[in-house]
Every structure is written in C-alpha cells, then in structure tokens.
Amino acid sequence: MIRPYTAKDKNDLVKLIRLNTPKYFAATEEIDFINYLDKEVEDYFVVEDKGKVIGSGGINYFLTEGIARISWDVIHPDYQGKGIGTKLLLHRIQHIQKKQNIQSIVVRTSQLAYQFYQKMGFNLKSIEQDFWAKGLDLYLMNMETP
C-alpha cells in the first residue's frame, strides 16, 4: 500500500536509510534526510507491507521552471528488486501528471541506481563525480511529462 507520509513515519524512515547506508547513501546524508522530512517535504509517500514501512519517496516542485523532482527514494534491502520501487515511482509520476504546468521530471541519483531510472524512461543529462560523497557520483536525469 502506498500512502502519504506522516510525521509518525519519521523513525521508521530513518531506520530505512540506515539499512541502505553505506551501499546507496553516504553516512552524512542521514542528517540531510532528517532535515528533508522536517522542513522540505512537499509530497512524500510511504510504502507499507502488512503494516511495516518498506519504502518511501517524494516529489518536490519548482513551479516557475515547470519541474518536479523525484526525491529521497529509499527501499528496504529485503524488498529491493521486487517491483516496490517501480510501483512507487509510477505512483509519483501519475501524481505529477495531475499537476498543471509541469513539463519535466528530474531525478538526482547515483551510479548505483541510475539504470533503474533509465529503464523507467529517464534520460541521463550529466554526471558529477564525488557529488554525494567520495565514490558516490551525481547522475542528473530527466523525463518529459506525457
């Protein structure tokens, strides 16, 4: 089940990001994630399985530029590769399509996950080495909204 984030989810989500550190996130990103949950959430969604939080991901909007940005995708390691991330991304794309004036969806990811987004229709625009942390590069990708 995919549902909107509530503040009650915060501790479970911090645990999720820890389970994905250091494989997908640098340890320093936990503070950024907590700040995001506290101050920067616009649309953020949680995935549950039998009452257990197993994933999350958000959207931030830059309306003057006509851009929606996919943000902070986190899936429990035990559920990766089982279609949860795909369902969550498609849910957000459909949510974005309901918004007016959004022409492009952007995702900032790393070399570890960019192929997932590429498979989902995102195009690689640029790479910046060691952006997130040493050895974690920024892969900037976008998709035009249908």
Phi, psi and omega in degrees: 000133175253130182217164177295147176294143168231160181302334178296341181278346191307310182299319178296322181289324176296321176298321179297316181294325177296323178294338181258008179251131009263007185300312184246340181230145172284149180304326181293342181286343179301317179297319178296320180295316178298318177298319177301310181298324182282327193227344190239002181293129170251291170238120179224138186236149181241140175254129178241148171227113181054042177082358180259132177285121183238357180187167178196161177185151186233181176221135170238149187243140175234079193295323180295333178266352182071032186239139167246137181245126173289131186222143171051060172282126180219124178236135178305134182307326180291345183249359179291144180080012182244014176091358181295314180298321178298311179299318181294318179294315179298321177302316181288322177299317177297321178297317180295321182297339178281346181277143176276153173070018174258116181257341187215144175247130182245145171226137174249114184227196179236178178296344182279338185233355187298329181295328175299311181292325177298316178299330182273003175107004177277147180251136179287127180254320180198162178230135175233114184293144175055032182291308183283321179185172178304122180088356177244103185272152174274126171247109180269125184227155175214167178214133175285142180283137180290000000 
